[in-house]
Structure formats: structure tokens, C-alpha cells
Amino acid sequence: MAQPVIMPKQGQSVESCIISKWYKKKGDRVTVGDLLFNYETDKASFDEEAKVSGTLLAIFCEEGEDVPVFTNVCAIGNPGENIDAFNPKKGEAQSGEASNEAPTQALAGATAETTRAREPASAEGMTFISPRAKNLAEKIGVDYRLANPTGPDGRIIEQDIIALQKSGIINTMASRGLSTGHKAEGTGLGGRITVGDLEKTVQEASGDVLPDHREEKHTTIRKAIAKAMHASLSTAAQLTLHASFDASNILNYRKKLMESKDTLGLDRITINDMILFAVSRTLLNHKGINAHYYDDKKVIFNNAHLGIAVDTERGLMVPTLFNANKKTLNEISRESKQLAHDCQKGTISPDALRGGTFTITNLGTLGVEMFTPVLNPPQAGILGVNAIVQRAKEAGGKVACYPAMGLSLTFDHRAIDGAPAAKFLQELKTNLENFSAFIAA
């Protein structure tokens, strides 16, 4: 019995996915576990495996198509089985055929004047396209001006957009609306045409001077970041405390680890890994800040699920290192690097971007000495890690320099008062200054 294959839902916030590649074609034999197609969300990409064996009877959605979740993508069964009921576009196709047939029949007996009244004639510098074709072009991200019109009086119709899509000419979200009418070679994800590709094409084709600015539409992830940050600042009572600690011990300890990492079988431990380790343990003594705050309640966690801010080409992502307080330093180092890698590659699971109880963001590697991190709602706290700078202090009647690392703690004053937050920061500072003894305890 034939069965449909639906577009999976990856994460609670995902509403649609783009099919980036088909591994099988219509008529191919598939078995359980075979890769059917690859699809992308705004943050990650996934492969869909066959759950049943049989023949791939039909493919309902093409590469590059934006498909709502739970929509039938293809059908698997035995040759000859009727799968019309599974086709999500069956109604659209019939509607489209009916609407296309009527104008054709009318045109057969119409005069040139009535034809022009019904279908606008092409004019220099103008492109005529049916509403259905235009909607499809906007949905799949192609520049309809590059289509070869086959409709009445040079009008672009839906089948022209489909042909254009199959030719591989697809634009990124940022480059839509900026197309020049020149064909460009796409260097973006899946061969999509980027803004840079268009700029290069204009310069090479005509030598035109580009304007001194351009508009860039917000990507889905940028909209999500903007919405979250605005909600954070507009709803939470945020306050930031700044402190610094003597990083001499933690630097010396890391040096010893690096010298013996091959012998001990350790990963390349970073200062940030060591801070994650210290935070995960220190939070257990200050659970009021290891919490989620809501208008009607506060959820306090017994384990530290650390959000780690990661800068990617798509925007800021915050994957979660679950149960960090139960992991060794080496496990924290390995897993945090894998999370960052998956974010930057775009393969991170949406479920790994949820569930954090406290976040760490590090701008110290960029030379930032102090900043105000913004809370990641509904979390009650976020720690900013700053750069190491040389400072002077008196010891034994002498003034000496030492490496000082800054820490910036932002907390929600609705969830926790200033003194408890300062006590957490104070204990964290002590643990980091005595890291070699702290990790051995």
C-alpha cells in the first residue's frame, strides 16, 4: 500500500523547510534507511531517510522549493498504485489548468483589440507576468525577469517560472528585488545568487557604477534575533555587574594541560572551556540565578544547562550544553566545540538551541574589555567574558603587574536581587583565581 512521506517538523518554531537536494528520483527502488532528500531550516540542514521500502512513485516538491511542515513531499509504494490523494498540488494543478484553459479558448476567437484588453501587451522596459506565476517566483526565490515567457502576448506564466527554477537560477533572500536582469553565477548556498554575485555581474557586464548603498531584507534568523532582543530589553529589569579576577592561575594551569594533553589524551582546552566548567559548578550554589523567570512563576533548575553564544554567518546562535555540571573539563571542551561547529556549518538541531538555564558569551577574544550582555529570555542571568589586560597591584610592599580578566554579569532584577547576584560573581571569581585547586576538589 502506497504511503506519503511528509516534510518533518524540526523544532517547535519551524514552519517550513527548503528542499536542497533529492538523493532519489522517481521510479527508483528504495529500502528502509535510504536517503531520500536533504532539507534546510533557517538554521540547519537535515537528511530524510525512507521509513518504508518500495518504489518512489512520485516527487511532489522540487529542489529549492519552500515546503510547509507536514506537507506530503513524495510517495512510496508499489508500481501502478494510485497516489492522487497524496499529491498536495493536485487541487492547485486543476485550478491552474482551468484558469489557463479559459483564456486560451477565449483568445482563439478574439480580435487583437480584445486580446490586448484581456492580456496587457509587452512594452519596452516592462515585464508582464500572471499573478500565479509571480507568487510562485517570490515563493521559490527566482528573478522572474530572467524567465522565457511563453504565455499570450509575451506574458510570463507559471510553467515559465518552473522552467527557470529547474535551470538553477535562484536568489537568496537578501538579493531578491535587487536583480539586474543579467544572468549571474550563484556562489551562495545551493547555488543561490547572492548580492555579491549581482554586484559582480553588473560590474563585469556594463561597468556601471553601483550606488553607495543597498537595501538588505532581514533573514529569518535576523528577525528572530531582533524579536528576542527587543523582548528581552523591553520586558526584563536588567542590571549588569562588572568584576575582574587574577587570571595567573588559570593561565598557568592551561599551559600545563597543553604541555601534557597528548599524554593525557585531552582535547585542546581553552580558557573559555575552563570558565564554562567553573560556571557550571558555581551555579549550583546560587540556583536563584540558574533559573527561568515568568510573570507568574520562577523555575529554578538543579542542573546547569549552559547556553554558549556562537557567532555565525547567519547570525548569533546559542546552543545548549546540557548538564554541564556533570561533565568533565575535557567533555565540556569537546562538546562545546562540536556545538559551535554545528552552528557555523548550519547543521545544528533546533532542539539543541533550546533549554538553556544560563548563558555565557565571550567577546574577550575580540579585545572587548567590558560590555553589557543582554539576557536570553526567560533566563535570569548571562555572563560576559572579557579580554585579559595587564593591571597593577601591591603585594609585599611592591607593585607588580598581573593578567586581569573581566567578567560582566547581567541578571534580571525581577528574579534575583543585586546582593545574591554579586555573591555568585564573587564566588566565581574566587574559583577562577584558584582554578587548579577548584578542579581538584
C-alpha positions in Angstrom: 0.0 0.0 0.0 1.4 3.4 -1.0 2.4 5.8 1.7 3.3 9.5 1.6 6.5 11.0 3.0 5.9 14.3 4.8 8.2 17.3 5.4 9.3 16.7 9.1 9.0 19.4 11.7 12.4 20.2 13.2 11.8 22.2 16.4 8.8 23.9 17.7 9.3 27.2 15.8 9.9 25.7 12.3 7.0 26.2 9.9 8.6 25.3 6.6 11.8 23.9 5.1 13.6 24.2 1.8 14.4 21.0 -0.2 18.0 21.4 -1.1 18.7 18.1 -2.8 17.0 14.9 -3.9 19.0 11.7 -3.5 16.5 9.6 -5.3 14.4 10.1 -8.5 11.0 9.0 -9.5 10.9 5.3 -10.2 13.9 4.4 -8.0 13.7 1.5 -5.7 14.2 2.5 -2.0 14.7 0.5 1.2 14.3 1.5 4.8 17.2 3.8 5.8 17.9 5.1 2.3 18.4 8.8 2.0 15.5 10.4 0.1 16.2 14.1 0.2 18.1 16.9 2.1 16.2 19.9 3.5 17.1 23.1 5.4 15.6 25.3 8.1 16.8 28.8 8.6 19.5 27.4 10.9 20.3 23.8 10.0 20.1 21.1 7.3 19.0 17.5 7.6 18.7 14.3 5.6 15.4 12.5 5.5 15.5 8.7 5.4 13.0 6.3 4.0 10.8 4.7 6.7 9.3 2.1 4.3 10.6 0.1 1.4 9.2 0.2 -2.1 9.3 2.3 -5.3 9.5 6.1 -5.3 6.2 6.6 -7.2 6.2 10.4 -7.3 8.0 13.5 -6.2 5.6 16.3 -5.3 8.1 19.1 -4.4 11.2 20.1 -6.3 14.7 21.2 -5.2 14.7 24.7 -4.0 11.0 24.7 -3.1 9.9 26.0 0.3 7.6 23.4 1.8 5.4 23.8 4.8 6.0 21.1 7.5 3.7 18.1 7.5 3.2 18.5 3.7 3.5 15.4 1.5 6.8 15.6 -0.3 6.8 12.3 -2.2 5.1 8.9 -2.2 6.5 5.3 -1.8 4.6 2.2 -2.8 4.2 -0.4 -5.5 4.2 0.4 -9.2 0.7 1.1 -10.5 -0.8 2.3 -7.2 -3.0 5.4 -7.3 -1.4 8.2 -5.3 -3.5 11.2 -6.5 -4.9 11.5 -2.9 -1.4 12.2 -1.6 -0.5 15.0 -4.1 -0.7 18.3 -2.2 -0.7 20.2 -5.5 -3.5 18.3 -7.2 -6.1 20.9 -6.4 -3.7 23.7 -7.5 -2.9 22.0 -10.8 -6.6 21.5 -11.6 -7.3 25.1 -10.7 -4.4 26.3 -12.8 -5.4 24.2 -15.8 -8.9 25.6 -15.7 -7.8 29.2 -15.4 -5.3 28.7 -18.2 -7.8 26.9 -20.5 -10.4 29.6 -20.3 -8.2 32.5 -21.6 -6.8 30.2 -24.4 -10.3 29.3 -25.6 -11.4 32.9 -25.5 -8.3 34.0 -27.3 -9.0 31.6 -30.1 -11.9 33.7 -31.3 -11.0 37.1 -30.1 -9.8 40.1 -32.1 -6.4 41.6 -31.5 -8.1 44.5 -29.6 -10.0 42.3 -27.2 -6.9 40.2 -26.7 -4.9 43.3 -25.7 -7.7 44.3 -23.4 -7.5 41.0 -21.6 -3.7 40.4 -21.7 -1.5 43.5 -21.5 0.9 43.7 -24.3 4.6 43.8 -23.6 6.2 47.2 -23.6 9.9 48.2 -23.6 11.3 48.2 -20.1 8.2 46.3 -18.7 7.6 42.7 -17.8 4.1 41.2 -17.7 3.5 38.2 -15.5 0.4 36.4 -14.3 -0.3 36.7 -10.5 0.0 33.0 -10.1 3.5 33.0 -11.7 4.6 36.0 -9.7 3.5 34.4 -6.4 5.5 31.2 -7.3 8.6 33.3 -8.2 8.5 35.1 -4.9 7.9 31.8 -3.0 10.9 29.9 -4.5 13.2 33.0 -4.9 13.8 33.4 -8.6 14.0 36.6 -10.6 11.0 36.3 -13.0 12.6 38.9 -15.3 15.0 36.1 -16.4 12.2 33.8 -17.4 11.4 32.9 -21.0 7.7 34.0 -21.5 5.5 31.5 -23.3 2.1 32.9 -22.4 -0.1 35.1 -24.6 1.5 38.3 -25.8 4.8 37.6 -24.1 3.2 37.1 -20.7 5.2 35.0 -18.1 3.1 32.1 -16.8 3.6 29.6 -14.0 5.3 27.0 -16.2 7.9 29.6 -17.2 8.8 30.1 -13.6 9.1 26.3 -13.0 11.4 26.1 -16.0 13.5 29.0 -14.7 13.7 27.2 -11.3 14.9 24.0 -12.9 17.7 25.9 -14.7 19.2 26.6 -11.3 18.8 30.4 -11.2 17.6 31.0 -7.6 18.2 34.1 -5.5 19.0 34.4 -1.8 16.5 36.3 0.4 18.9 39.3 0.5 19.3 39.5 -3.3 15.6 39.3 -4.1 14.4 42.6 -5.5 18.0 43.6 -6.3 18.2 41.6 -9.6 19.6 43.5 -12.6 18.2 41.4 -15.4 21.7 39.9 -16.1 22.3 36.2 -15.5 24.7 35.7 -12.6 26.6 32.6 -11.4 25.4 31.8 -7.9 28.0 31.2 -5.2 25.6 31.0 -2.3 24.1 28.0 -0.5 22.8 25.5 -3.0 24.0 27.7 -5.9 21.8 30.6 -5.0 22.6 34.1 -6.4 23.8 36.4 -3.7 24.0 40.2 -3.6 27.8 39.9 -4.2 27.1 37.8 -7.3 24.8 40.5 -8.7 27.2 43.3 -8.0 30.0 41.4 -9.7 27.8 40.7 -12.8 26.8 44.4 -13.1 30.5 45.5 -13.0 31.6 42.9 -15.5 28.7 43.3 -17.9 28.3 47.0 -18.1 30.9 48.7 -16.0 28.1 50.7 -14.3 28.9 52.4 -11.0 26.9 50.9 -8.2 25.0 53.1 -5.8 26.7 53.9 -2.5 24.2 51.9 -0.5 21.8 49.0 -0.9 18.8 47.5 0.9 19.1 44.1 2.5 16.0 42.3 3.6 16.1 40.7 7.0 16.7 37.0 7.1 14.6 34.7 9.2 17.2 34.3 11.8 17.9 38.0 12.0 14.2 38.7 12.5 14.2 36.0 15.3 17.3 37.6 17.0 15.8 41.1 16.7 12.5 40.0 18.2 14.1 38.1 21.1 16.5 41.0 21.9 13.7 43.6 21.8 11.5 41.5 24.0 14.4 40.9 26.4 15.2 44.6 26.9 11.5 45.7 26.9 10.3 43.2 29.5 13.1 42.3 31.9 14.6 44.5 34.6 18.2 44.1 33.5 21.2 45.1 35.6 24.9 44.4 34.9 27.7 44.0 37.4 31.4 44.1 36.4 34.3 42.4 38.1 37.7 41.1 37.2 39.9 38.3 38.5 43.6 37.5 38.5 44.0 35.0 35.7 47.5 33.9 36.6 46.5 30.6 38.0 44.1 29.7 35.2 46.7 30.6 32.5 49.4 28.5 34.2 47.0 25.6 34.6 46.1 25.7 31.0 49.8 25.9 30.0 50.4 22.6 31.9 47.4 21.0 30.3 48.6 21.9 26.8 52.1 20.6 27.6 50.7 17.2 28.6 47.5 17.0 26.5 48.8 14.2 24.2 50.0 12.1 27.1 46.7 12.6 29.0 44.6 12.2 25.9 43.0 15.7 26.3 41.4 18.0 23.8 42.7 21.4 23.2 41.4 23.1 26.4 40.7 26.8 26.1 40.2 29.5 28.7 36.6 29.6 27.7 36.2 25.8 28.4 37.6 26.4 31.9 35.2 29.3 32.5 32.3 27.0 31.4 33.5 24.4 33.9 33.7 26.9 36.8 30.4 28.5 36.0 28.6 25.1 35.8 29.8 24.2 39.3 29.4 27.7 40.9 25.8 28.0 39.7 24.8 25.0 41.9 25.4 27.2 45.0 23.4 30.1 43.5 20.4 28.5 42.0 18.4 31.7 42.1 20.3 32.9 39.0 20.2 29.5 37.3 16.5 30.0 36.6 13.8 31.0 34.2 11.6 33.9 35.2 8.0 34.2 34.1 5.3 36.7 35.1 3.6 34.2 37.3 6.4 32.0 38.5 10.1 31.3 38.6 11.5 27.9 37.6 14.7 27.0 39.4 17.0 24.3 37.9 19.1 21.8 39.8 21.5 21.3 36.9 23.4 23.8 34.8 22.3 23.8 31.1 24.7 26.3 29.7 23.9 28.4 26.6 27.0 29.2 24.7 26.8 32.2 22.4 28.2 31.4 18.9 28.8 33.9 16.1 27.9 32.5 12.7 27.5 33.9 9.2 23.7 33.5 9.7 23.7 35.4 12.9 24.0 34.8 16.7 23.1 31.3 17.8 23.0 29.9 21.4 23.3 26.1 21.5 22.9 24.4 24.9 25.5 22.3 26.7 23.1 20.2 28.8 24.1 19.1 32.3 27.4 20.8 32.1 27.8 20.4 35.9 28.0 16.6 35.4 30.7 16.8 32.7 34.5 16.8 33.0 36.6 19.6 31.7 37.6 17.6 28.7 33.9 16.6 27.9 32.9 20.3 28.2 35.7 21.3 25.8 34.8 18.6 23.2 31.1 19.1 23.3 31.1 22.9 23.3 33.4 22.9 20.2 31.1 20.4 18.4 28.1 22.6 19.2 29.9 25.7 17.8 31.0 23.7 14.7 27.4 22.6 14.0 26.1 26.1 14.4 28.7 27.5 12.0 28.1 24.7 9.5 24.4 25.1 9.7 23.7 21.5 10.9 22.7 22.3 14.5 19.5 20.6 15.6 16.8 23.1 16.6 16.3 21.2 19.8 20.0 22.0 20.7 19.1 25.7 20.6 16.6 25.4 23.4 16.6 24.6 27.1 19.4 26.7 28.4 19.3 27.9 32.0 22.2 30.4 32.0 24.3 31.8 29.1 28.0 32.6 28.6 29.1 35.0 25.9 32.7 35.7 25.2 33.9 38.9 23.4 37.3 38.8 25.1 38.8 37.2 22.0 37.9 40.4 20.1 39.6 42.6 22.6 36.5 43.8 24.4 37.3 44.8 28.0 33.8 45.4 29.3 30.3 45.1 27.9 26.6 44.7 28.8 25.3 41.3 27.8 21.6 41.1 27.0 19.6 38.4 28.7 18.3 35.4 26.7 14.7 35.2 27.9 13.4 33.6 30.0 16.8 33.0 31.6 17.6 35.1 34.7 21.3 35.5 34.0 24.0 35.8 31.4 27.8 36.1 31.9 30.0 38.2 29.6 33.7 37.2 29.4 36.1 40.0 28.6 39.7 40.3 27.4 42.8 39.8 29.5 44.5 43.1 30.3 47.6 43.9 32.4 46.9 45.6 35.7 49.0 46.6 38.7 48.5 45.6 42.3 50.6 45.9 45.5 52.0 42.7 47.0 54.5 42.6 49.8 55.2 46.3 49.6 55.9 46.1 45.9 53.8 47.0 42.9 53.6 44.2 40.3 51.6 43.6 37.1 49.1 40.7 36.7 46.8 39.5 34.0 43.3 40.6 34.8 40.2 39.1 33.0 36.9 40.9 33.2 33.5 39.4 33.9 30.2 41.1 33.1 27.1 39.6 34.8 23.7 40.7 33.6 20.8 39.5 35.7 17.0 40.0 35.8 16.3 42.1 38.9 12.8 40.7 38.9 14.2 37.2 39.5 17.1 38.0 41.8 18.4 40.9 43.9 21.7 42.6 43.5 23.4 41.1 46.5 22.7 37.4 45.6 23.9 38.1 42.1 27.1 39.8 43.4 27.7 36.8 45.7 27.6 34.5 42.6 30.1 36.7 40.8 32.3 36.8 43.9 32.4 33.0 44.3 33.0 32.6 40.6 35.9 35.0 40.8 37.4 33.1 43.7 37.0 29.7 41.9 38.7 31.0 38.8 41.6 32.6 40.7 42.2 29.2 42.3 41.2 27.0 39.4 43.9 24.3 39.9 42.6 23.7 43.4 39.0 24.1 42.5 39.0 21.5 39.7 40.8 19.0 42.0 38.2 19.4 44.8 
